[in-house]
């Protein structure tokens, strides 16, 4: 490969050759399975694919971001990115398997500022671009028709063509004369080969009447790149189509407690919950995950929150609650350790619940009734587990959360301890202290022996009902405390 490039007049850095070689190995390995290229001869592949693409940044100044339409195996976008790393490249490929291939190749090569757009163009493409490039896609007039509404004023449409493209250029010059102007028609040959090539560039004019819609100012270009929520899509939207994508794998891990603890990342579902957090706790947001842009909440300002558009098949793996709505990736804070020293006025709630839905429900009740802090005991499910967040919503950010010991080791000396027990005193007759801690039992087993001598409260119930759900019983106790406090 190095010899062929040098023969063609290129002197590249070692790192550049290594990237091109890695890319070639990926194409060669997957070519038969995905029908990436019909060229099998090694020298022909290097000349027609890699060297030919390498000529583009040598011959013209490339616009950025540059949209590669119908990228297929990654030509010309990936070689251009390797040769001109300063150019932001978007690879558009509508065939799912090839889009997955492109995404995985970009990860293997470690390329930055390159995205895969796994859809056809124009489709619903809304990202601002500086130009488009095509190679062996269709005639020049057809491509201009395809991209006219996408390009800003002065945007460039670049065509990699063979030697017999004169009629296409002439036809495009006539049919699109009001909107596009021919800027470059560069004829070149690849040395020591019979291959003659044309690099054709059309530039979108400043004033245009027909055909196609025009964007006549910088502000309109900015508007073109905004989604329904008014935020700029360029530079923050990552298209993900491969199950092997490391970001997707990170999201999958965030569905489990171990992944939440290790990564400090969790997923929040539910349109109302997501909206609340975006509006009130934006600083905690690590990303918006969606399949359909229409499901992104119409929030006035999303700031610089990154967006991840997943293939529907991947999104369904994260949407465990089947909401169909955008999911919010949130940062998980480090919880401080509880100490039996300073006690704020009011109720300190100790939570041992093992069911994450109960943890979420009791956090919501605690926030609603003004509990100043919650102490999660070792038995408790993680409050940022997806089921807990689904139940708690934004309440998880509305009250302090601390880490405590096991319920079996709990020893409180600073304030009175109040427990919930079927054998306790009538909750409605109890006078709560100014500062106290409330300890409900575990779902099922209830309180351990060591806590059964503490002050116990019970909720009177009709005959035949053995007990209430632990989170519900705690919520009733907190309501009774709140009502007594406000009398």
Secondary structure as the mmCIF struct_conf table of DSSP 4:
data_model
#
loop_
_struct_conf.conf_type_id
_struct_conf.id
_struct_conf.beg_label_comp_id
_struct_conf.beg_label_asym_id
_struct_conf.beg_label_seq_id
_struct_conf.end_label_comp_id
_struct_conf.end_label_asym_id
_struct_conf.end_label_seq_id
HELX_RH_AL_P HELX_RH_AL_P1 UNK A 2 UNK A 7
TURN_TY1_P TURN_TY1_P1 UNK A 8 UNK A 9
HELX_RH_AL_P HELX_RH_AL_P2 UNK A 14 UNK A 34
TURN_TY1_P TURN_TY1_P2 UNK A 35 UNK A 35
BEND BEND1 UNK A 38 UNK A 38
HELX_RH_AL_P HELX_RH_AL_P3 UNK A 42 UNK A 45
HELX_RH_PI_P HELX_RH_PI_P1 UNK A 46 UNK A 51
HELX_RH_AL_P HELX_RH_AL_P4 UNK A 52 UNK A 59
BEND BEND2 UNK A 60 UNK A 60
HELX_LH_PP_P HELX_LH_PP_P1 UNK A 61 UNK A 63
BEND BEND3 UNK A 64 UNK A 65
STRN STRN1 UNK A 66 UNK A 69
TURN_TY1_P TURN_TY1_P3 UNK A 70 UNK A 70
TURN_TY1_P TURN_TY1_P4 UNK A 72 UNK A 76
HELX_RH_AL_P HELX_RH_AL_P5 UNK A 77 UNK A 83
TURN_TY1_P TURN_TY1_P5 UNK A 85 UNK A 86
BEND BEND4 UNK A 87 UNK A 87
STRN STRN2 UNK A 89 UNK A 92
BEND BEND5 UNK A 95 UNK A 95
HELX_RH_AL_P HELX_RH_AL_P6 UNK A 96 UNK A 109
TURN_TY1_P TURN_TY1_P6 UNK A 110 UNK A 110
BEND BEND6 UNK A 112 UNK A 113
STRN STRN3 UNK A 114 UNK A 117
BEND BEND7 UNK A 119 UNK A 119
BEND BEND8 UNK A 121 UNK A 122
TURN_TY1_P TURN_TY1_P7 UNK A 123 UNK A 124
BEND BEND9 UNK A 130 UNK A 130
STRN STRN4 UNK A 131 UNK A 135
BEND BEND10 UNK A 136 UNK A 138
HELX_RH_AL_P HELX_RH_AL_P7 UNK A 140 UNK A 147
TURN_TY1_P TURN_TY1_P8 UNK A 148 UNK A 150
BEND BEND11 UNK A 151 UNK A 151
HELX_LH_PP_P HELX_LH_PP_P2 UNK A 152 UNK A 152
TURN_TY1_P TURN_TY1_P9 UNK A 153 UNK A 154
STRN STRN5 UNK A 156 UNK A 162
BEND BEND12 UNK A 163 UNK A 163
HELX_RH_AL_P HELX_RH_AL_P8 UNK A 166 UNK A 175
TURN_TY1_P TURN_TY1_P10 UNK A 176 UNK A 179
STRN STRN6 UNK A 180 UNK A 189
TURN_TY1_P TURN_TY1_P11 UNK A 191 UNK A 192
BEND BEND13 UNK A 193 UNK A 194
STRN STRN7 UNK A 196 UNK A 204
BEND BEND14 UNK A 206 UNK A 207
BEND BEND15 UNK A 210 UNK A 212
BEND BEND16 UNK A 217 UNK A 217
HELX_RH_AL_P HELX_RH_AL_P9 UNK A 218 UNK A 224
TURN_TY1_P TURN_TY1_P12 UNK A 225 UNK A 225
STRN STRN8 UNK A 226 UNK A 226
TURN_TY1_P TURN_TY1_P13 UNK A 228 UNK A 229
BEND BEND17 UNK A 230 UNK A 230
STRN STRN9 UNK A 232 UNK A 232
TURN_TY1_P TURN_TY1_P14 UNK A 234 UNK A 236
STRN STRN10 UNK A 237 UNK A 240
TURN_TY1_P TURN_TY1_P15 UNK A 243 UNK A 244
HELX_RH_AL_P HELX_RH_AL_P10 UNK A 246 UNK A 253
TURN_TY1_P TURN_TY1_P16 UNK A 254 UNK A 255
BEND BEND18 UNK A 256 UNK A 256
HELX_RH_AL_P HELX_RH_AL_P11 UNK A 257 UNK A 263
STRN STRN11 UNK A 265 UNK A 268
HELX_RH_AL_P HELX_RH_AL_P12 UNK A 271 UNK A 280
HELX_RH_3T_P HELX_RH_3T_P1 UNK A 282 UNK A 284
STRN STRN12 UNK A 285 UNK A 290
BEND BEND19 UNK A 291 UNK A 292
HELX_RH_3T_P HELX_RH_3T_P2 UNK A 293 UNK A 295
BEND BEND20 UNK A 296 UNK A 296
BEND BEND21 UNK A 300 UNK A 300
TURN_TY1_P TURN_TY1_P17 UNK A 303 UNK A 304
STRN STRN13 UNK A 307 UNK A 310
HELX_RH_AL_P HELX_RH_AL_P13 UNK A 312 UNK A 318
TURN_TY1_P TURN_TY1_P18 UNK A 320 UNK A 321
BEND BEND22 UNK A 325 UNK A 325
STRN STRN14 UNK A 327 UNK A 331
HELX_LH_PP_P HELX_LH_PP_P3 UNK A 332 UNK A 335
STRN STRN15 UNK A 336 UNK A 337
HELX_LH_PP_P HELX_LH_PP_P4 UNK A 338 UNK A 338
BEND BEND23 UNK A 340 UNK A 341
BEND BEND24 UNK A 345 UNK A 345
STRN STRN16 UNK A 346 UNK A 351
BEND BEND25 UNK A 355 UNK A 355
HELX_RH_AL_P HELX_RH_AL_P14 UNK A 356 UNK A 368
TURN_TY1_P TURN_TY1_P19 UNK A 369 UNK A 370
BEND BEND26 UNK A 372 UNK A 372
STRN STRN17 UNK A 373 UNK A 376
TURN_TY1_P TURN_TY1_P20 UNK A 378 UNK A 379
BEND BEND27 UNK A 380 UNK A 380
HELX_LH_PP_P HELX_LH_PP_P5 UNK A 381 UNK A 382
TURN_TY1_P TURN_TY1_P21 UNK A 383 UNK A 384
BEND BEND28 UNK A 385 UNK A 385
HELX_RH_AL_P HELX_RH_AL_P15 UNK A 386 UNK A 392
HELX_RH_3T_P HELX_RH_3T_P3 UNK A 393 UNK A 397
BEND BEND29 UNK A 398 UNK A 399
STRN STRN18 UNK A 400 UNK A 403
HELX_RH_3T_P HELX_RH_3T_P4 UNK A 407 UNK A 409
BEND BEND30 UNK A 414 UNK A 415
STRN STRN19 UNK A 416 UNK A 426
HELX_RH_3T_P HELX_RH_3T_P5 UNK A 427 UNK A 429
BEND BEND31 UNK A 434 UNK A 434
STRN STRN20 UNK A 435 UNK A 439
STRN STRN21 UNK A 442 UNK A 442
TURN_TY1_P TURN_TY1_P22 UNK A 443 UNK A 445
STRN STRN22 UNK A 446 UNK A 446
BEND BEND32 UNK A 447 UNK A 447
HELX_RH_3T_P HELX_RH_3T_P6 UNK A 449 UNK A 451
TURN_TY1_P TURN_TY1_P23 UNK A 452 UNK A 453
BEND BEND33 UNK A 454 UNK A 454
STRN STRN23 UNK A 455 UNK A 458
TURN_TY1_P TURN_TY1_P24 UNK A 463 UNK A 464
HELX_RH_AL_P HELX_RH_AL_P16 UNK A 470 UNK A 485
TURN_TY1_P TURN_TY1_P25 UNK A 486 UNK A 486
#
